[in-house]
């Protein structure tokens, strides 16, 4: 089912239905194909149901069909032949934070003249997806250069993509309830974009939940780092034919989900030429209604190793370069954004994130071991390392642990360590989003965290843990992703207001206050601002020094 909005007119949705009919018999089969489109009157979220107010009148059409013996016939039902497929004032599907997510149901029935009928149905959303590249000039060490940012466009509305990557349970044991609970957490968090490099065939519940909560899904076909240009594994997998059977099955299985907004060849790498071209052509042939990008990031010599990739570049999104997956001070993220290079749509960045103490007790049996003055890493040990507190060449937990001890003092207990970790993670993850906020649509077009969840109990890269308990980073980042948000830009100490909605804010009053540590107000300024859609404004920096030298904002 494909929806188009002619001339970007959101008052008209043109629906086209392509129906494959397969005749496995040795004789021709004649009959009538019936198609019915109706709105779902309510959406089932497993733990609750939500009524839908904006619906369409049911549309029913039919066509007489004859299928040759052993043949597969593609029947196309379009508005040119059936004007009722032009839906007036349609209930359009939008990403989380940009509108509602009404769903429609398509029911197909083929009634042969002399056999039992065959039926099939699916839910879908009325929406059109496009992309564009935003171009930005900047000064590099060789002179003026150009960087690009990917812009997702849904129903003509430009979307600032924010969210991150997820992983399935390590034993693929996510229940339908667990999946819906996770997607709800991500939607309430403020995310509108998610992807998975480790889940090429997600359980249908993932996409059903994303349809209902409005999360845009980047569907990645080939698994990350199973091949890499110029390395011995460059030609993986061994059987391209099997890989392509898999790709085509994925496209056919998932292409009616409105949440699937883009096909992605692979994450961070590039397959061999034959597999690359076959994957791209399958996506364009089986579903030309969605954008396709070849890879999420390029970090090798394209001209030397993958020249066939050049015609599909730039993609406008990358995870190459810094910031990466280590702890960094908050101002660092803001300074990196202003460098422009590789920053316009950073699709992976993160830092370790220790869960709350109550979760730690469930999977670290040594968590409450006695304090040992000789152990400079206490309470960390090999059990913690098994669950993510590992480090190789200062990657990835050492810098994070050092920051906890340097900024907040050595821990007095495991509970104290977990509490101080909450403060560090909250400040860091918030800075990643607020840094992207502070130049939204000027430099940045999106940002994605590595990552949002964990595949098992872990202490790294998450805003909620395996038990679905949010950490402090979840709440701080959720606030940073509000449609209208006030923040302090960490590199300049300038208050800022960001309007990441498609509506003007009208008059707003921003009070900026500085208190001392007894919570007595030492300074205040009131500013009045009004922001256009998709814009930000910065205000003069807060004062420093004197009695304000040791104070909190």
TIVOPA-304854 format. One line per 5 residues: number of its first residue (from 1); for each residue x, y, z of C-alpha. Coordinates in nm, 2 decimals. Layout:
N
NUM	X,Y,Z | ... .
***
This chain:
553
1	0.00,0.00,0.00 | 0.15,0.33,-0.11 | 0.03,0.68,-0.02 | 0.12,0.99,-0.22 | 0.03,1.35,-0.15 .
6	0.00,1.52,-0.49 | 0.17,1.86,-0.49 | 0.23,1.82,-0.11 | -0.14,1.87,-0.06 | -0.22,1.73,0.28 .
11	-0.59,1.75,0.21 | -0.57,1.47,-0.04 | -0.41,1.12,0.00 | -0.38,0.91,-0.31 | -0.37,0.54,-0.23 .
16	-0.23,0.27,-0.46 | -0.26,-0.10,-0.38 | -0.05,-0.37,-0.54 | -0.18,-0.72,-0.49 | 0.02,-1.03,-0.60 .
21	-0.21,-1.32,-0.69 | -0.05,-1.66,-0.72 | -0.21,-1.95,-0.91 | -0.04,-2.27,-0.81 | -0.28,-2.49,-1.00 .
26	-0.24,-2.64,-1.35 | -0.55,-2.45,-1.48 | -0.65,-2.09,-1.52 | -0.85,-1.94,-1.23 | -1.10,-1.67,-1.27 .
31	-1.26,-1.47,-0.99 | -1.32,-1.13,-0.82 | -1.07,-0.94,-0.61 | -1.23,-0.73,-0.34 | -1.04,-0.46,-0.14 .
36	-1.17,-0.27,0.16 | -1.00,0.02,0.34 | -1.14,0.13,0.68 | -1.00,0.32,0.98 | -0.91,0.15,1.30 .
41	-1.16,0.30,1.55 | -0.92,0.24,1.84 | -0.55,0.15,1.88 | -0.45,-0.14,2.10 | -0.14,-0.08,2.30 .
46	-0.17,-0.41,2.50 | -0.20,-0.24,2.84 | -0.45,0.02,2.72 | -0.66,0.12,2.42 | -0.69,0.46,2.26 .
51	-0.99,0.57,2.06 | -0.93,0.74,1.73 | -1.14,1.05,1.64 | -1.03,1.12,1.28 | -1.14,0.84,1.06 .
56	-1.23,0.78,0.69 | -1.55,0.64,0.54 | -1.48,0.28,0.43 | -1.37,0.24,0.07 | -1.46,-0.08,-0.11 .
61	-1.36,-0.17,-0.47 | -1.35,-0.49,-0.68 | -1.20,-0.62,-1.00 | -1.26,-0.93,-1.20 | -0.93,-1.12,-1.25 .
66	-0.81,-1.43,-1.45 | -0.48,-1.59,-1.35 | -0.29,-1.82,-1.59 | -0.18,-2.17,-1.47 | 0.13,-2.15,-1.25 .
71	0.14,-1.77,-1.28 | 0.18,-1.48,-1.04 | -0.02,-1.17,-1.14 | 0.04,-0.83,-0.98 | -0.30,-0.64,-0.97 .
76	-0.26,-0.27,-0.93 | -0.56,-0.07,-0.79 | -0.51,0.30,-0.84 | -0.70,0.62,-0.82 | -0.69,0.66,-1.20 .
81	-0.92,0.36,-1.22 | -1.09,0.39,-0.88 | -1.14,0.75,-0.79 | -1.25,0.65,-0.44 | -0.88,0.58,-0.36 .
86	-0.83,0.96,-0.36 | -0.91,1.02,0.01 | -1.02,1.37,0.10 | -0.90,1.53,0.43 | -0.72,1.21,0.52 .
91	-0.61,1.13,0.88 | -0.24,1.14,0.81 | 0.03,0.95,1.01 | 0.31,1.16,1.16 | 0.62,1.08,1.37 .
96	0.61,1.12,1.74 | 0.58,1.48,1.84 | 0.47,1.60,1.50 | 0.11,1.48,1.49 | -0.11,1.18,1.55 .
101	-0.06,0.82,1.44 | -0.40,0.70,1.30 | -0.40,0.36,1.13 | -0.61,0.22,0.85 | -0.69,-0.15,0.77 .
106	-0.67,-0.30,0.43 | -0.87,-0.63,0.38 | -0.82,-0.82,0.05 | -1.03,-1.11,-0.05 | -1.01,-1.31,-0.38 .
111	-1.32,-1.51,-0.46 | -1.26,-1.77,-0.73 | -1.57,-1.89,-0.93 | -1.52,-2.25,-0.83 | -1.31,-2.26,-0.51 .
116	-1.28,-2.13,-0.15 | -1.20,-1.76,-0.11 | -0.85,-1.64,0.00 | -0.81,-1.34,0.24 | -0.53,-1.13,0.37 .
121	-0.52,-0.80,0.57 | -0.28,-0.55,0.71 | -0.28,-0.22,0.90 | -0.11,0.08,0.74 | -0.07,0.45,0.77 .
126	-0.15,0.73,0.53 | 0.18,0.91,0.49 | 0.44,1.00,0.24 | 0.82,1.00,0.31 | 1.09,1.19,0.13 .
131	1.44,1.31,0.22 | 1.67,1.60,0.12 | 2.02,1.70,0.20 | 2.09,2.02,0.38 | 2.42,2.18,0.27 .
136	2.66,2.37,0.50 | 2.99,2.54,0.41 | 3.26,2.54,0.66 | 3.63,2.61,0.69 | 3.85,2.30,0.70 .
141	4.23,2.28,0.72 | 4.24,2.28,0.34 | 4.00,2.57,0.29 | 3.63,2.59,0.24 | 3.45,2.26,0.24 .
146	3.10,2.13,0.23 | 2.91,1.90,0.48 | 2.56,1.76,0.44 | 2.28,1.68,0.68 | 2.00,1.43,0.61 .
151	1.65,1.57,0.65 | 1.36,1.34,0.69 | 1.03,1.48,0.54 | 0.70,1.32,0.63 | 0.39,1.46,0.46 .
156	0.58,1.76,0.35 | 0.69,1.84,0.71 | 1.06,1.84,0.79 | 1.14,1.63,1.09 | 1.44,1.69,1.33 .
161	1.53,1.33,1.38 | 1.61,1.24,1.74 | 1.64,0.90,1.90 | 1.89,0.62,1.89 | 1.97,0.25,1.84 .
166	1.82,-0.05,2.01 | 1.92,-0.41,2.06 | 1.70,-0.72,2.09 | 1.73,-0.94,2.40 | 2.05,-1.14,2.39 .
171	1.83,-1.46,2.37 | 1.57,-1.30,2.14 | 1.33,-1.34,2.43 | 1.15,-1.01,2.41 | 0.78,-1.07,2.47 .
176	0.52,-0.87,2.29 | 0.44,-0.69,2.61 | 0.81,-0.62,2.67 | 0.84,-0.47,2.32 | 0.54,-0.24,2.36 .
181	0.67,-0.13,2.70 | 1.01,-0.04,2.55 | 0.86,0.15,2.25 | 0.64,0.34,2.50 | 0.94,0.43,2.70 .
186	1.11,0.56,2.39 | 0.81,0.76,2.27 | 0.76,0.92,2.62 | 1.13,0.99,2.62 | 1.07,1.21,2.31 .
191	1.24,0.99,2.05 | 1.10,0.99,1.69 | 1.38,0.78,1.52 | 1.52,0.44,1.60 | 1.72,0.17,1.43 .
196	1.88,-0.16,1.50 | 2.20,-0.29,1.34 | 2.16,-0.62,1.52 | 1.80,-0.70,1.43 | 1.75,-0.74,1.05 .
201	1.44,-0.94,1.10 | 1.26,-0.78,1.40 | 0.96,-0.95,1.55 | 0.65,-0.78,1.39 | 0.56,-0.65,1.73 .
206	0.85,-0.40,1.71 | 0.71,-0.24,1.40 | 0.35,-0.26,1.51 | 0.44,-0.07,1.83 | 0.65,0.18,1.63 .
211	0.35,0.24,1.40 | 0.13,0.31,1.70 | 0.37,0.53,1.89 | 0.51,0.72,1.59 | 0.87,0.61,1.59 .
216	1.05,0.62,1.25 | 1.23,0.29,1.19 | 1.56,0.28,1.00 | 1.56,-0.08,0.86 | 1.91,-0.21,0.82 .
221	1.95,-0.52,0.60 | 2.30,-0.65,0.66 | 2.47,-0.68,1.00 | 2.73,-0.43,1.11 | 3.10,-0.53,1.08 .
226	3.04,-0.87,0.93 | 3.22,-0.73,0.63 | 3.45,-0.43,0.58 | 3.62,-0.29,0.26 | 3.98,-0.39,0.23 .
231	3.98,-0.65,0.51 | 3.98,-1.03,0.48 | 3.61,-1.04,0.54 | 3.52,-0.79,0.27 | 3.33,-1.05,0.06 .
236	3.12,-1.18,0.34 | 2.87,-1.34,0.34 | 2.96,-1.66,0.14 | 2.62,-1.69,-0.02 | 2.49,-1.37,-0.18 .
241	2.19,-1.55,-0.32 | 2.07,-1.65,0.02 | 2.14,-1.30,0.15 | 1.93,-1.15,-0.13 | 1.64,-1.39,-0.06 .
246	1.65,-1.26,0.29 | 1.66,-0.89,0.18 | 1.36,-0.93,-0.05 | 1.16,-1.11,0.21 | 1.23,-0.83,0.46 .
251	1.11,-0.57,0.22 | 0.79,-0.75,0.14 | 0.73,-0.83,0.50 | 0.77,-0.48,0.64 | 0.69,-0.24,0.36 .
256	0.33,-0.17,0.47 | 0.44,-0.04,0.81 | 0.43,0.34,0.82 | 0.70,0.35,1.08 | 0.95,0.20,0.83 .
261	1.07,0.53,0.67 | 1.40,0.42,0.52 | 1.58,0.11,0.39 | 1.95,0.11,0.49 | 2.19,-0.13,0.32 .
266	2.42,-0.18,0.62 | 2.54,0.00,0.93 | 2.89,0.16,0.92 | 3.04,-0.07,0.65 | 2.98,-0.17,0.29 .
271	2.93,-0.51,0.13 | 3.09,-0.64,-0.18 | 3.00,-0.48,-0.51 | 2.76,-0.75,-0.62 | 2.57,-0.77,-0.29 .
276	2.57,-0.39,-0.26 | 2.41,-0.34,-0.61 | 2.17,-0.63,-0.56 | 2.05,-0.49,-0.23 | 2.00,-0.14,-0.37 .
281	1.81,-0.26,-0.67 | 1.59,-0.48,-0.47 | 1.49,-0.19,-0.25 | 1.42,0.04,-0.55 | 1.23,-0.23,-0.73 .
286	1.01,-0.37,-0.45 | 0.95,-0.04,-0.27 | 1.04,0.28,-0.46 | 0.82,0.48,-0.21 | 1.09,0.49,0.05 .
291	1.43,0.65,0.06 | 1.73,0.41,0.04 | 2.08,0.49,0.18 | 2.37,0.24,0.13 | 2.53,0.27,0.47 .
296	2.51,0.48,0.78 | 2.87,0.58,0.78 | 3.18,0.58,0.56 | 3.53,0.56,0.71 | 3.74,0.41,0.43 .
301	3.88,0.52,0.10 | 3.58,0.50,-0.13 | 3.76,0.57,-0.45 | 4.01,0.30,-0.38 | 3.80,0.03,-0.22 .
306	3.43,0.08,-0.31 | 3.41,0.31,-0.62 | 3.06,0.17,-0.69 | 2.94,0.34,-0.38 | 3.03,0.69,-0.49 .
311	2.71,0.76,-0.69 | 2.50,0.71,-0.37 | 2.70,0.95,-0.16 | 2.68,1.17,0.04 | 2.41,1.02,0.26 .
316	2.40,1.31,0.50 | 2.45,1.10,0.82 | 2.75,0.94,0.98 | 2.90,0.81,1.31 | 3.26,0.86,1.20 .
321	3.49,1.06,1.42 | 3.43,1.22,1.76 | 3.23,1.24,1.97 | 3.20,0.87,2.00 | 3.12,0.63,2.28 .
326	3.34,0.76,2.57 | 3.27,1.01,2.84 | 3.34,1.37,2.75 | 3.27,1.70,2.93 | 2.95,1.87,2.83 .
331	3.10,2.17,2.66 | 3.29,1.93,2.43 | 2.97,1.83,2.25 | 2.88,2.19,2.18 | 3.22,2.28,2.05 .
336	3.22,1.97,1.81 | 2.89,2.08,1.66 | 3.03,2.41,1.57 | 3.31,2.24,1.38 | 3.04,2.12,1.14 .
341	3.25,1.83,0.99 | 3.07,1.50,1.06 | 2.83,1.67,1.30 | 2.52,1.76,1.09 | 2.35,1.43,1.16 .
346	2.55,1.23,1.40 | 2.38,0.89,1.41 | 2.58,0.73,1.69 | 2.73,0.88,2.01 | 2.70,0.79,2.37 .
351	2.88,0.70,2.69 | 2.86,0.44,2.97 | 2.55,0.47,3.19 | 2.53,0.28,3.51 | 2.18,0.17,3.61 .
356	2.02,0.27,3.94 | 2.14,0.08,4.24 | 1.82,-0.13,4.27 | 1.89,-0.27,3.92 | 2.26,-0.33,3.99 .
361	2.18,-0.55,4.29 | 1.99,-0.78,4.05 | 2.29,-0.88,3.83 | 2.61,-0.78,4.02 | 2.63,-1.04,4.31 .
366	2.94,-0.86,4.44 | 2.79,-0.52,4.44 | 2.78,-0.48,4.82 | 3.12,-0.63,4.89 | 3.31,-0.46,5.18 .
371	3.52,-0.15,5.10 | 3.89,-0.23,5.03 | 4.12,0.07,5.07 | 4.39,-0.11,4.86 | 4.15,-0.15,4.56 .
376	4.16,0.18,4.36 | 3.88,0.05,4.14 | 3.64,-0.05,4.42 | 3.35,-0.13,4.39 | 3.43,-0.24,4.03 .
381	3.56,-0.59,3.97 | 3.55,-0.87,3.71 | 3.18,-0.91,3.74 | 3.12,-0.55,3.66 | 3.36,-0.59,3.36 .
386	3.16,-0.88,3.23 | 2.86,-0.65,3.23 | 3.02,-0.36,3.04 | 3.27,-0.20,3.28 | 3.56,-0.30,3.05 .
391	3.84,-0.08,2.91 | 4.09,-0.13,2.63 | 4.32,0.16,2.54 | 4.10,0.40,2.75 | 3.79,0.27,2.58 .
396	3.53,0.27,2.72 | 3.47,0.26,3.10 | 3.79,0.41,3.23 | 3.72,0.77,3.14 | 3.37,0.74,3.27 .
401	3.48,0.59,3.60 | 3.76,0.85,3.64 | 3.51,1.13,3.58 | 3.28,0.99,3.86 | 3.57,0.99,4.11 .
406	3.72,1.32,3.99 | 3.41,1.53,3.97 | 3.20,1.37,4.25 | 3.47,1.22,4.48 | 3.55,0.85,4.55 .
411	3.25,0.64,4.63 | 3.16,0.55,4.98 | 2.95,0.25,4.88 | 2.81,0.09,4.57 | 2.49,0.28,4.62 .
416	2.69,0.60,4.63 | 2.88,0.50,4.32 | 2.55,0.44,4.13 | 2.41,0.77,4.25 | 2.71,0.97,4.13 .
421	2.70,0.78,3.80 | 2.35,0.90,3.76 | 2.46,1.26,3.78 | 2.74,1.20,3.53 | 2.53,1.02,3.28 .
426	2.25,1.26,3.30 | 2.47,1.56,3.23 | 2.65,1.39,2.94 | 2.34,1.25,2.76 | 2.16,1.58,2.80 .
431	2.46,1.76,2.65 | 2.45,1.54,2.34 | 2.10,1.64,2.27 | 2.13,2.00,2.38 | 2.44,2.05,2.16 .
436	2.24,1.93,1.86 | 1.96,2.16,1.97 | 2.17,2.47,1.99 | 2.24,2.48,1.62 | 1.92,2.29,1.50 .
441	1.85,2.35,1.13 | 2.15,2.58,1.11 | 2.41,2.30,1.14 | 2.23,1.99,1.27 | 1.94,1.80,1.12 .
446	1.93,1.51,1.36 | 2.11,1.31,1.63 | 2.09,0.95,1.74 | 2.23,0.80,2.06 | 2.42,0.48,2.09 .
451	2.21,0.34,2.24 | 1.88,0.35,2.41 | 1.84,0.00,2.56 | 2.06,-0.30,2.65 | 2.04,-0.66,2.53 .
456	2.12,-0.79,2.88 | 2.19,-0.64,3.23 | 2.47,-0.39,3.15 | 2.64,-0.07,3.27 | 2.72,0.09,2.94 .
461	2.53,0.29,2.67 | 2.16,0.30,2.78 | 1.89,0.54,2.90 | 1.69,0.25,3.05 | 1.82,-0.08,3.16 .
466	1.74,-0.44,3.07 | 1.47,-0.44,3.35 | 1.31,-0.14,3.18 | 1.41,0.10,3.46 | 1.50,0.44,3.33 .
471	1.82,0.60,3.46 | 1.87,0.97,3.53 | 2.00,1.02,3.17 | 1.65,0.92,3.05 | 1.48,1.20,3.23 .
476	1.74,1.47,3.16 | 1.74,1.38,2.79 | 1.37,1.36,2.78 | 1.35,1.72,2.89 | 1.61,1.82,2.64 .
481	1.39,1.68,2.36 | 1.08,1.88,2.45 | 0.93,2.05,2.14 | 1.00,2.39,2.31 | 1.30,2.38,2.54 .
486	1.51,2.62,2.75 | 1.88,2.52,2.81 | 2.22,2.66,2.91 | 2.47,2.61,2.62 | 2.76,2.45,2.81 .
491	3.04,2.59,2.60 | 2.93,2.96,2.61 | 2.71,2.97,2.93 | 2.45,3.14,2.72 | 2.08,3.06,2.80 .
496	1.90,2.95,2.48 | 1.54,2.86,2.38 | 1.48,2.60,2.11 | 1.16,2.56,1.92 | 1.17,2.22,1.75 .
501	0.80,2.23,1.66 | 0.63,2.33,1.33 | 0.44,2.61,1.51 | 0.55,2.95,1.62 | 0.58,2.98,2.00 .
506	0.42,3.32,2.05 | 0.55,3.53,2.34 | 0.76,3.34,2.60 | 0.91,3.46,2.92 | 1.24,3.30,3.02 .
511	1.36,3.35,3.38 | 1.73,3.26,3.44 | 1.83,3.24,3.81 | 2.15,3.17,3.99 | 2.13,3.03,4.35 .
516	2.40,2.96,4.60 | 2.43,2.62,4.76 | 2.19,2.72,5.04 | 1.94,2.79,4.76 | 1.94,3.16,4.81 .
521	1.89,3.35,4.49 | 2.20,3.55,4.40 | 2.11,3.67,4.05 | 1.81,3.67,3.80 | 1.73,3.80,3.45 .
526	1.40,3.79,3.27 | 1.39,3.77,2.89 | 1.10,3.78,2.65 | 1.14,3.58,2.33 | 0.92,3.46,2.04 .
531	1.04,3.19,1.81 | 0.95,3.09,1.46 | 0.90,2.72,1.38 | 1.22,2.52,1.38 | 1.44,2.79,1.52 .
536	1.65,2.88,1.83 | 1.76,3.20,2.00 | 2.06,3.26,2.23 | 2.06,3.52,2.51 | 2.36,3.69,2.68 .
541	2.58,3.48,2.89 | 2.52,3.45,3.26 | 2.76,3.64,3.49 | 3.05,3.47,3.65 | 3.30,3.55,3.93 .
546	3.26,3.72,4.27 | 2.99,3.58,4.48 | 2.86,3.38,4.18 | 3.18,3.18,4.15 | 3.04,2.90,4.36 .
551	2.67,2.89,4.27 | 2.42,2.68,4.07 | 2.19,2.77,3.79 .
***
